[in-house]
Amino acid sequence: MYYLNNKDQKSHTSISKKMDFSLTRSNGNLVAPINPTPSEVLDLSFIDKLPVLRCYARTLHVFKHGPNAAQIIRMGLSKALVPYYPLAGRLKESENELQIDCSGEGVWFVEASADCKLDDVDYFDDAMTIPYDKLLPEYLPEGTRVDPLVLVQVTKFECDGFVMGLTFCHSICDGLGAAQFLNAVGEFAKGCETPTIVPIWSRNFIKSPKTNTIIPFPNMPPPMPDYNLEHAKLDIPHTHINQLKKTFQELTGKTCSTFEVVSAHLWSTRTRAIKFPTQTELKLVFFANCRNIIDKNQPLPKGYYGNCFFPVTITSSSNIISNSSNAEIVKLIQEAKERLPQEFEKWVNGEMGGVDPFAPPLVYSTLFISEWGRLGFNQVDYGWGPPTLVVPVQGSSIIPVGIVGTLPYPGKGIRLMTWCVEKAHFNFLMDQASSLS
């Protein structure tokens, strides 16, 4: 575990200095499909069109080795954009309708070089001091008519290692879909003729709900909270996770997942740290993959790469969460998961009573949890092995989030990255959370 207090001030300063490296960028250009692709306009699914997804997800992918990585990845992108040709297009909006114009213009690609080794910056293991603006591609490339759906920056370091900074339009892919595309890029970069998983568009698989079939994008954003959240990370060994699982099984006779025990621990710890008034309504929200429940008779095809998830929301009071054991909270999470198929069907049938499950309240009492370890980013290989680290980039300083990922040391445990409390509650959260590390 690493967190900043007086004792750690010296080491934190040292890391910050190491991170202050110089970087030179190319001007950047568009990478188009290597072969001709269909010119058409494609419909998005109802989930793709949700206003909450009108944003870009950003990640950093750190690789210890990769000579000529930029050139090889560029070629892999160009080849992958043939079967994934919609990603080379642009969003098209008219009369509250959102589509993809498959123009074949391409994705934005930037080469960069840094004047240090990855070892000098500890392979960006400390997410709190990463200079994200240097490693991520810039928006609004000069000369393009609208934003590309994918923007990539490959930064070479002196050790022949590299970092891929990725900016991905959320309206066209969820995390599983984006990882599927990157794995295809890796396969083409290694010389494969076709991807292992053939991409499937078929956004009509996801039927629109019977009410509110057209979602207008709001002209004005809703009022935002005025708090700022502190960034932290917690590395949790498998031995401690397994002990929590064992305790849960002894009490309930059931098994549970790593995601469930870690989410329960973070939610209860955060609640005690903040000390909400006793009857404050709290929500824990995570987004579950729905590929196997869209149709009771037939799951979505394996190559589907669009957004296909549904929010699972657990509502309780501050008093209950503060005083419940980890096992009791895991049970709440599992019960909510079991309701997922019914909740999804109610939403499709327009039976949610005017409640939008995709728009939970963005307030301090709502905690969002996301699981990244199973998305597939950690398996992407451009020819030199998988990444040593995948870093999700904080999208907002006012949405409390915890991300359950993998450690850079395979088989050692998981990494919980979080920005979920204000500074006043930070030290208490980390002191309590350390009981799990």
Buried (B, 14 or more C-beta within 10 A) or exposed (E): EBBBEEEEEEEBEEBEEBBEBEBEBEEBBBBBBBEEBEEEEBBBBBBBBBBBBBEBBBBBBBBBBBEEBBEBBBBBBBBBBBBBBBBBBBBBEEEEEBBBBBBBBBBBBBBBBBEBBBEBBEBBBBBBBBBBEBBBBBEEBEEEEEBBBBBBBBBBBBBBBBBBBBBBBBBBBBBBBBBBBBBBBBBBBEEBEEBEBEBBBEBEBBEBBEEEEEBEEEEEEEEEBEBEBBBBBBBBBBEBBEEBBEBBEEBBEEEBBBBBBBBBBBBBBBBBBBEBEEEBEBBBBBBBBBBEBBEEEEBBEEBBBBBBBBBBBBEBBBBBBBEBBBBBBBBBBBEBBEEBBEBBEBBBEBEBEEEBBBEBEBBBBBBBBBBBBBBBBBEBBBBBEBBBBBBBBBEEEBBBBBBBBBBBEEEBBBBBBBBBBBEEBBBBBBEBBEEBB
